[in-house]
Amino acid sequence: MSISSEMRDFQALLDGVKDGTYQFIVLPYPTEEPDDLYCFPFEKEQLYFSLPPAHPLSASRSLYFKDIDGESILLLSQIGFWRDVCEQKMPLTRALVQNEQADFEELVQASALPSFVSDLTMRWSGKPQNRIVIPVSDPEAAVVYHFICQKEEKKKLSALIQRIKADNPAITSE
């Protein structure tokens, strides 16, 4: 089985899993849909500010979006719903958006500008070098992702579902 991915708005994903366009989707919230969908939590993500050591707030134990609002910030383009969260919670911030991961990482290392990182990206790529990582305390900065498929697809996807649940027992038992 191969898996491909695309980022779409949440309603398009829900419509797609219902009409069979997608075999399964991942959303940062549980579905409230009728009984024809199977849904379970499987992964958590926490957002952090990544600050250079000389930043005035780099000694903080935690920060809120409002603490950085109004500053320019480096942002990666393909971050899905996180982009909307940033725009809503930091309306005065100028986002300097980078399309390429390598360019973004190089700018983060060479810049005095804040950026974001999450516990998931740090798990995959490691903590950014020469940066202070500070958790964002707003409730919107922490999500639990949910696996969603049609109930009739559950048997076909059972190996994948079992693997996801085995890899995340603390979350999937919630």
Rosetta constraint file for C-alpha pairs under 8 A:
AtomPair CA 7 CA 80 HARMONIC 6.31 0.50
AtomPair CA 8 CA 12 HARMONIC 6.32 0.50
AtomPair CA 8 CA 13 HARMONIC 6.33 0.50
AtomPair CA 8 CA 80 HARMONIC 7.80 0.50
AtomPair CA 9 CA 13 HARMONIC 6.49 0.50
AtomPair CA 10 CA 14 HARMONIC 6.26 0.50
AtomPair CA 10 CA 27 HARMONIC 7.08 0.50
AtomPair CA 11 CA 15 HARMONIC 6.02 0.50
AtomPair CA 12 CA 16 HARMONIC 5.96 0.50
AtomPair CA 13 CA 17 HARMONIC 6.23 0.50
AtomPair CA 13 CA 22 HARMONIC 7.72 0.50
AtomPair CA 13 CA 25 HARMONIC 6.57 0.50
AtomPair CA 14 CA 18 HARMONIC 6.26 0.50
AtomPair CA 14 CA 25 HARMONIC 7.57 0.50
AtomPair CA 15 CA 19 HARMONIC 6.18 0.50
AtomPair CA 16 CA 20 HARMONIC 5.96 0.50
AtomPair CA 16 CA 21 HARMONIC 4.73 0.50
AtomPair CA 16 CA 22 HARMONIC 5.42 0.50
AtomPair CA 17 CA 21 HARMONIC 5.90 0.50
AtomPair CA 17 CA 22 HARMONIC 4.69 0.50
AtomPair CA 17 CA 23 HARMONIC 6.02 0.50
AtomPair CA 17 CA 24 HARMONIC 6.00 0.50
AtomPair CA 17 CA 25 HARMONIC 6.72 0.50
AtomPair CA 17 CA 148 HARMONIC 7.89 0.50
AtomPair CA 17 CA 149 HARMONIC 6.31 0.50
AtomPair CA 17 CA 150 HARMONIC 6.82 0.50
AtomPair CA 18 CA 22 HARMONIC 7.96 0.50
AtomPair CA 18 CA 37 HARMONIC 7.89 0.50
AtomPair CA 18 CA 150 HARMONIC 6.70 0.50
AtomPair CA 23 CA 149 HARMONIC 6.17 0.50
AtomPair CA 23 CA 150 HARMONIC 7.49 0.50
AtomPair CA 23 CA 153 HARMONIC 7.05 0.50
AtomPair CA 24 CA 147 HARMONIC 6.98 0.50
AtomPair CA 24 CA 148 HARMONIC 5.50 0.50
AtomPair CA 24 CA 149 HARMONIC 4.43 0.50
AtomPair CA 24 CA 150 HARMONIC 7.48 0.50
AtomPair CA 25 CA 147 HARMONIC 6.01 0.50
AtomPair CA 25 CA 148 HARMONIC 5.29 0.50
AtomPair CA 25 CA 149 HARMONIC 6.56 0.50
AtomPair CA 26 CA 145 HARMONIC 6.33 0.50
AtomPair CA 26 CA 146 HARMONIC 5.43 0.50
AtomPair CA 26 CA 147 HARMONIC 4.82 0.50
AtomPair CA 26 CA 148 HARMONIC 6.16 0.50
AtomPair CA 27 CA 145 HARMONIC 5.47 0.50
AtomPair CA 27 CA 146 HARMONIC 5.30 0.50
AtomPair CA 27 CA 147 HARMONIC 6.89 0.50
AtomPair CA 27 CA 148 HARMONIC 7.68 0.50
AtomPair CA 28 CA 143 HARMONIC 5.86 0.50
AtomPair CA 28 CA 144 HARMONIC 5.57 0.50
AtomPair CA 28 CA 145 HARMONIC 4.24 0.50
AtomPair CA 28 CA 146 HARMONIC 6.05 0.50
AtomPair CA 29 CA 143 HARMONIC 7.46 0.50
AtomPair CA 29 CA 144 HARMONIC 6.43 0.50
AtomPair CA 29 CA 145 HARMONIC 6.04 0.50
AtomPair CA 29 CA 146 HARMONIC 5.99 0.50
AtomPair CA 30 CA 39 HARMONIC 6.64 0.50
AtomPair CA 30 CA 40 HARMONIC 7.25 0.50
AtomPair CA 30 CA 41 HARMONIC 7.33 0.50
AtomPair CA 30 CA 145 HARMONIC 7.81 0.50
AtomPair CA 30 CA 146 HARMONIC 5.74 0.50
AtomPair CA 31 CA 39 HARMONIC 6.80 0.50
AtomPair CA 31 CA 148 HARMONIC 7.59 0.50
AtomPair CA 33 CA 37 HARMONIC 6.79 0.50
AtomPair CA 36 CA 150 HARMONIC 5.85 0.50
AtomPair CA 36 CA 151 HARMONIC 5.59 0.50
AtomPair CA 36 CA 152 HARMONIC 7.82 0.50
AtomPair CA 37 CA 148 HARMONIC 6.67 0.50
AtomPair CA 37 CA 149 HARMONIC 5.63 0.50
AtomPair CA 37 CA 150 HARMONIC 4.38 0.50
AtomPair CA 37 CA 151 HARMONIC 5.12 0.50
AtomPair CA 38 CA 148 HARMONIC 5.59 0.50
AtomPair CA 38 CA 149 HARMONIC 5.35 0.50
AtomPair CA 38 CA 150 HARMONIC 5.76 0.50
AtomPair CA 38 CA 151 HARMONIC 5.10 0.50
AtomPair CA 38 CA 154 HARMONIC 7.34 0.50
AtomPair CA 39 CA 146 HARMONIC 6.38 0.50
AtomPair CA 39 CA 147 HARMONIC 5.52 0.50
AtomPair CA 39 CA 148 HARMONIC 4.45 0.50
AtomPair CA 39 CA 149 HARMONIC 6.71 0.50
AtomPair CA 40 CA 146 HARMONIC 5.36 0.50
AtomPair CA 40 CA 147 HARMONIC 5.51 0.50
AtomPair CA 40 CA 148 HARMONIC 6.89 0.50
AtomPair CA 40 CA 172 HARMONIC 6.53 0.50
AtomPair CA 41 CA 144 HARMONIC 6.44 0.50
AtomPair CA 41 CA 145 HARMONIC 5.77 0.50
AtomPair CA 41 CA 146 HARMONIC 4.24 0.50
AtomPair CA 41 CA 147 HARMONIC 6.31 0.50
AtomPair CA 41 CA 171 HARMONIC 6.27 0.50
AtomPair CA 41 CA 172 HARMONIC 5.38 0.50
AtomPair CA 41 CA 174 HARMONIC 7.50 0.50
AtomPair CA 42 CA 144 HARMONIC 7.19 0.50
AtomPair CA 42 CA 145 HARMONIC 5.98 0.50
AtomPair CA 42 CA 146 HARMONIC 5.78 0.50
AtomPair CA 42 CA 147 HARMONIC 6.71 0.50
AtomPair CA 42 CA 164 HARMONIC 6.80 0.50
AtomPair CA 42 CA 165 HARMONIC 6.80 0.50
AtomPair CA 42 CA 168 HARMONIC 6.16 0.50
AtomPair CA 42 CA 171 HARMONIC 5.59 0.50
AtomPair CA 42 CA 172 HARMONIC 5.22 0.50
AtomPair CA 43 CA 144 HARMONIC 5.64 0.50
AtomPair CA 43 CA 145 HARMONIC 5.18 0.50
AtomPair CA 43 CA 146 HARMONIC 7.27 0.50
AtomPair CA 43 CA 168 HARMONIC 6.96 0.50
AtomPair CA 43 CA 171 HARMONIC 6.59 0.50
AtomPair CA 44 CA 142 HARMONIC 7.27 0.50
AtomPair CA 44 CA 143 HARMONIC 5.68 0.50
AtomPair CA 44 CA 144 HARMONIC 4.32 0.50
AtomPair CA 44 CA 145 HARMONIC 6.09 0.50
AtomPair CA 44 CA 171 HARMONIC 7.77 0.50
AtomPair CA 45 CA 118 HARMONIC 6.57 0.50
AtomPair CA 45 CA 119 HARMONIC 6.13 0.50
AtomPair CA 45 CA 120 HARMONIC 6.08 0.50
AtomPair CA 45 CA 142 HARMONIC 5.65 0.50
AtomPair CA 45 CA 143 HARMONIC 5.37 0.50
AtomPair CA 45 CA 144 HARMONIC 6.40 0.50
AtomPair CA 45 CA 145 HARMONIC 7.81 0.50
AtomPair CA 46 CA 118 HARMONIC 5.48 0.50
AtomPair CA 46 CA 119 HARMONIC 5.67 0.50
AtomPair CA 46 CA 120 HARMONIC 7.66 0.50
AtomPair CA 46 CA 135 HARMONIC 7.49 0.50
AtomPair CA 46 CA 136 HARMONIC 7.80 0.50
AtomPair CA 46 CA 141 HARMONIC 5.85 0.50
AtomPair CA 46 CA 142 HARMONIC 4.44 0.50
AtomPair CA 46 CA 143 HARMONIC 6.67 0.50
AtomPair CA 47 CA 116 HARMONIC 6.87 0.50
AtomPair CA 47 CA 117 HARMONIC 6.04 0.50
AtomPair CA 47 CA 118 HARMONIC 4.41 0.50
AtomPair CA 47 CA 119 HARMONIC 6.79 0.50
AtomPair CA 47 CA 135 HARMONIC 6.31 0.50
AtomPair CA 47 CA 136 HARMONIC 5.89 0.50
AtomPair CA 47 CA 141 HARMONIC 5.12 0.50
AtomPair CA 47 CA 142 HARMONIC 6.32 0.50
AtomPair CA 48 CA 116 HARMONIC 5.68 0.50
AtomPair CA 48 CA 117 HARMONIC 5.27 0.50
AtomPair CA 48 CA 118 HARMONIC 5.51 0.50
AtomPair CA 48 CA 119 HARMONIC 7.63 0.50
AtomPair CA 48 CA 133 HARMONIC 6.10 0.50
AtomPair CA 48 CA 134 HARMONIC 5.26 0.50
AtomPair CA 48 CA 135 HARMONIC 4.21 0.50
AtomPair CA 48 CA 136 HARMONIC 5.15 0.50
AtomPair CA 48 CA 141 HARMONIC 7.91 0.50
AtomPair CA 49 CA 63 HARMONIC 7.85 0.50
AtomPair CA 49 CA 114 HARMONIC 6.74 0.50
AtomPair CA 49 CA 115 HARMONIC 5.88 0.50
AtomPair CA 49 CA 116 HARMONIC 4.69 0.50
AtomPair CA 49 CA 117 HARMONIC 6.28 0.50
AtomPair CA 49 CA 132 HARMONIC 7.95 0.50
AtomPair CA 49 CA 133 HARMONIC 5.69 0.50
AtomPair CA 49 CA 134 HARMONIC 5.19 0.50
AtomPair CA 49 CA 135 HARMONIC 6.25 0.50
AtomPair CA 49 CA 136 HARMONIC 6.51 0.50
AtomPair CA 50 CA 114 HARMONIC 5.73 0.50
AtomPair CA 50 CA 115 HARMONIC 5.09 0.50
AtomPair CA 50 CA 116 HARMONIC 5.36 0.50
AtomPair CA 50 CA 117 HARMONIC 6.23 0.50
AtomPair CA 50 CA 128 HARMONIC 7.59 0.50
AtomPair CA 50 CA 131 HARMONIC 5.91 0.50
AtomPair CA 50 CA 132 HARMONIC 5.63 0.50
AtomPair CA 50 CA 133 HARMONIC 4.65 0.50
AtomPair CA 50 CA 134 HARMONIC 6.55 0.50
AtomPair CA 51 CA 55 HARMONIC 6.26 0.50
AtomPair CA 51 CA 57 HARMONIC 7.95 0.50
AtomPair CA 51 CA 58 HARMONIC 6.05 0.50
AtomPair CA 51 CA 112 HARMONIC 7.55 0.50
AtomPair CA 51 CA 113 HARMONIC 7.05 0.50
AtomPair CA 51 CA 114 HARMONIC 4.88 0.50
AtomPair CA 51 CA 115 HARMONIC 6.72 0.50
AtomPair CA 51 CA 131 HARMONIC 5.31 0.50
AtomPair CA 51 CA 132 HARMONIC 5.06 0.50
AtomPair CA 51 CA 133 HARMONIC 6.42 0.50
AtomPair CA 51 CA 134 HARMONIC 7.80 0.50
AtomPair CA 52 CA 58 HARMONIC 6.98 0.50
AtomPair CA 52 CA 111 HARMONIC 7.82 0.50
AtomPair CA 52 CA 112 HARMONIC 5.76 0.50
AtomPair CA 52 CA 113 HARMONIC 7.27 0.50
AtomPair CA 52 CA 114 HARMONIC 7.07 0.50
AtomPair CA 52 CA 130 HARMONIC 6.62 0.50
AtomPair CA 52 CA 131 HARMONIC 4.68 0.50
AtomPair CA 52 CA 132 HARMONIC 6.01 0.50
AtomPair CA 53 CA 58 HARMONIC 5.77 0.50
AtomPair CA 53 CA 130 HARMONIC 7.14 0.50
AtomPair CA 53 CA 131 HARMONIC 6.00 0.50
AtomPair CA 53 CA 132 HARMONIC 5.99 0.50
AtomPair CA 54 CA 58 HARMONIC 6.89 0.50
AtomPair CA 54 CA 112 HARMONIC 7.84 0.50
AtomPair CA 55 CA 112 HARMONIC 7.30 0.50
AtomPair CA 58 CA 132 HARMONIC 6.17 0.50
AtomPair CA 58 CA 134 HARMONIC 7.67 0.50
AtomPair CA 60 CA 134 HARMONIC 7.10 0.50
AtomPair CA 61 CA 134 HARMONIC 6.37 0.50
AtomPair CA 61 CA 135 HARMONIC 7.52 0.50
AtomPair CA 62 CA 134 HARMONIC 5.44 0.50
AtomPair CA 62 CA 135 HARMONIC 5.10 0.50
AtomPair CA 62 CA 136 HARMONIC 6.00 0.50
AtomPair CA 62 CA 137 HARMONIC 6.22 0.50
AtomPair CA 63 CA 67 HARMONIC 6.26 0.50
AtomPair CA 63 CA 134 HARMONIC 6.82 0.50
AtomPair CA 63 CA 135 HARMONIC 6.40 0.50
AtomPair CA 63 CA 136 HARMONIC 5.06 0.50
AtomPair CA 63 CA 137 HARMONIC 5.82 0.50
AtomPair CA 64 CA 68 HARMONIC 7.45 0.50
AtomPair CA 64 CA 136 HARMONIC 5.31 0.50
AtomPair CA 64 CA 137 HARMONIC 5.29 0.50
AtomPair CA 64 CA 138 HARMONIC 5.64 0.50
AtomPair CA 65 CA 69 HARMONIC 6.18 0.50
AtomPair CA 65 CA 86 HARMONIC 7.84 0.50
AtomPair CA 65 CA 89 HARMONIC 6.03 0.50
AtomPair CA 65 CA 90 HARMONIC 6.13 0.50
AtomPair CA 65 CA 136 HARMONIC 6.77 0.50
AtomPair CA 65 CA 137 HARMONIC 7.96 0.50
AtomPair CA 65 CA 138 HARMONIC 6.91 0.50
AtomPair CA 66 CA 89 HARMONIC 6.96 0.50
AtomPair CA 66 CA 90 HARMONIC 6.31 0.50
AtomPair CA 68 CA 90 HARMONIC 7.57 0.50
AtomPair CA 68 CA 93 HARMONIC 7.73 0.50
AtomPair CA 69 CA 89 HARMONIC 7.84 0.50
AtomPair CA 69 CA 90 HARMONIC 4.75 0.50
AtomPair CA 69 CA 91 HARMONIC 6.92 0.50
AtomPair CA 69 CA 92 HARMONIC 5.62 0.50
AtomPair CA 69 CA 93 HARMONIC 5.13 0.50
AtomPair CA 70 CA 90 HARMONIC 7.18 0.50
AtomPair CA 70 CA 91 HARMONIC 7.58 0.50
AtomPair CA 70 CA 92 HARMONIC 4.43 0.50
AtomPair CA 70 CA 93 HARMONIC 4.22 0.50
AtomPair CA 70 CA 94 HARMONIC 7.05 0.50
AtomPair CA 71 CA 92 HARMONIC 7.53 0.50
AtomPair CA 71 CA 93 HARMONIC 5.22 0.50
AtomPair CA 71 CA 94 HARMONIC 6.56 0.50
AtomPair CA 72 CA 93 HARMONIC 5.61 0.50
AtomPair CA 72 CA 94 HARMONIC 4.60 0.50
AtomPair CA 72 CA 95 HARMONIC 5.84 0.50
AtomPair CA 72 CA 96 HARMONIC 6.95 0.50
AtomPair CA 72 CA 113 HARMONIC 6.64 0.50
AtomPair CA 72 CA 114 HARMONIC 7.42 0.50
AtomPair CA 73 CA 93 HARMONIC 7.01 0.50
AtomPair CA 73 CA 94 HARMONIC 6.29 0.50
AtomPair CA 73 CA 95 HARMONIC 5.06 0.50
AtomPair CA 73 CA 96 HARMONIC 5.98 0.50
AtomPair CA 73 CA 113 HARMONIC 5.61 0.50
AtomPair CA 73 CA 114 HARMONIC 5.06 0.50
AtomPair CA 73 CA 115 HARMONIC 5.49 0.50
AtomPair CA 74 CA 95 HARMONIC 5.89 0.50
AtomPair CA 74 CA 96 HARMONIC 4.89 0.50
AtomPair CA 74 CA 97 HARMONIC 6.11 0.50
AtomPair CA 74 CA 98 HARMONIC 7.45 0.50
AtomPair CA 74 CA 104 HARMONIC 7.50 0.50
AtomPair CA 74 CA 107 HARMONIC 7.92 0.50
AtomPair CA 74 CA 108 HARMONIC 7.15 0.50
AtomPair CA 74 CA 113 HARMONIC 6.51 0.50
AtomPair CA 74 CA 114 HARMONIC 6.29 0.50
AtomPair CA 74 CA 115 HARMONIC 4.87 0.50
AtomPair CA 74 CA 116 HARMONIC 7.67 0.50
AtomPair CA 75 CA 95 HARMONIC 6.02 0.50
AtomPair CA 75 CA 96 HARMONIC 5.87 0.50
AtomPair CA 75 CA 97 HARMONIC 4.72 0.50
AtomPair CA 75 CA 98 HARMONIC 6.18 0.50
AtomPair CA 75 CA 104 HARMONIC 7.51 0.50
AtomPair CA 75 CA 115 HARMONIC 6.18 0.50
AtomPair CA 75 CA 116 HARMONIC 7.04 0.50
AtomPair CA 76 CA 97 HARMONIC 5.50 0.50
AtomPair CA 76 CA 98 HARMONIC 4.93 0.50
AtomPair CA 76 CA 99 HARMONIC 6.11 0.50
AtomPair CA 76 CA 100 HARMONIC 7.48 0.50
AtomPair CA 76 CA 101 HARMONIC 7.02 0.50
AtomPair CA 76 CA 104 HARMONIC 6.43 0.50
AtomPair CA 77 CA 83 HARMONIC 7.98 0.50
AtomPair CA 77 CA 97 HARMONIC 5.68 0.50
AtomPair CA 77 CA 98 HARMONIC 5.66 0.50
AtomPair CA 77 CA 99 HARMONIC 5.12 0.50
AtomPair CA 77 CA 100 HARMONIC 7.94 0.50
AtomPair CA 78 CA 99 HARMONIC 7.24 0.50
AtomPair CA 79 CA 83 HARMONIC 6.08 0.50
AtomPair CA 80 CA 84 HARMONIC 7.79 0.50
AtomPair CA 81 CA 85 HARMONIC 6.52 0.50
AtomPair CA 82 CA 86 HARMONIC 6.17 0.50
AtomPair CA 83 CA 87 HARMONIC 6.26 0.50
AtomPair CA 84 CA 88 HARMONIC 6.07 0.50
AtomPair CA 85 CA 89 HARMONIC 5.96 0.50
AtomPair CA 85 CA 140 HARMONIC 7.18 0.50
AtomPair CA 86 CA 90 HARMONIC 5.50 0.50
AtomPair CA 86 CA 91 HARMONIC 7.71 0.50
AtomPair CA 87 CA 91 HARMONIC 5.32 0.50
AtomPair CA 87 CA 93 HARMONIC 7.82 0.50
AtomPair CA 98 CA 103 HARMONIC 6.88 0.50
AtomPair CA 98 CA 104 HARMONIC 5.61 0.50
AtomPair CA 99 CA 103 HARMONIC 7.75 0.50
AtomPair CA 99 CA 104 HARMONIC 7.55 0.50
AtomPair CA 100 CA 104 HARMONIC 6.19 0.50
AtomPair CA 101 CA 105 HARMONIC 6.17 0.50
AtomPair CA 102 CA 106 HARMONIC 6.19 0.50
AtomPair CA 103 CA 107 HARMONIC 6.16 0.50
AtomPair CA 104 CA 108 HARMONIC 6.15 0.50
AtomPair CA 105 CA 109 HARMONIC 6.32 0.50
AtomPair CA 106 CA 110 HARMONIC 6.23 0.50
AtomPair CA 107 CA 111 HARMONIC 5.60 0.50
AtomPair CA 108 CA 112 HARMONIC 7.72 0.50
AtomPair CA 108 CA 113 HARMONIC 7.25 0.50
AtomPair CA 108 CA 114 HARMONIC 7.81 0.50
AtomPair CA 108 CA 115 HARMONIC 7.01 0.50
AtomPair CA 109 CA 128 HARMONIC 7.69 0.50
AtomPair CA 109 CA 129 HARMONIC 7.01 0.50
AtomPair CA 109 CA 130 HARMONIC 7.02 0.50
AtomPair CA 109 CA 131 HARMONIC 7.81 0.50
AtomPair CA 117 CA 121 HARMONIC 6.43 0.50
AtomPair CA 117 CA 122 HARMONIC 7.03 0.50
AtomPair CA 117 CA 133 HARMONIC 7.82 0.50
AtomPair CA 118 CA 122 HARMONIC 6.17 0.50
AtomPair CA 119 CA 123 HARMONIC 6.06 0.50
AtomPair CA 120 CA 124 HARMONIC 6.44 0.50
AtomPair CA 121 CA 125 HARMONIC 5.75 0.50
AtomPair CA 121 CA 126 HARMONIC 7.16 0.50
AtomPair CA 122 CA 126 HARMONIC 4.25 0.50
AtomPair CA 122 CA 127 HARMONIC 5.03 0.50
AtomPair CA 122 CA 128 HARMONIC 7.69 0.50
AtomPair CA 123 CA 127 HARMONIC 7.93 0.50
AtomPair CA 127 CA 133 HARMONIC 7.87 0.50
AtomPair CA 136 CA 141 HARMONIC 5.98 0.50
AtomPair CA 137 CA 141 HARMONIC 6.77 0.50
AtomPair CA 138 CA 142 HARMONIC 7.84 0.50
AtomPair CA 149 CA 153 HARMONIC 6.47 0.50
AtomPair CA 149 CA 154 HARMONIC 6.84 0.50
AtomPair CA 150 CA 154 HARMONIC 6.70 0.50
AtomPair CA 153 CA 157 HARMONIC 6.21 0.50
AtomPair CA 154 CA 158 HARMONIC 5.78 0.50
AtomPair CA 157 CA 161 HARMONIC 6.13 0.50
AtomPair CA 158 CA 162 HARMONIC 5.95 0.50
AtomPair CA 159 CA 163 HARMONIC 6.18 0.50
AtomPair CA 160 CA 164 HARMONIC 6.18 0.50
AtomPair CA 161 CA 165 HARMONIC 6.15 0.50
AtomPair CA 162 CA 166 HARMONIC 6.01 0.50
AtomPair CA 163 CA 167 HARMONIC 6.14 0.50
AtomPair CA 164 CA 168 HARMONIC 6.28 0.50
AtomPair CA 165 CA 169 HARMONIC 5.61 0.50
AtomPair CA 165 CA 172 HARMONIC 5.71 0.50
AtomPair CA 168 CA 172 HARMONIC 6.11 0.50
AtomPair CA 169 CA 173 HARMONIC 6.02 0.50
AtomPair CA 170 CA 174 HARMONIC 6.98 0.50
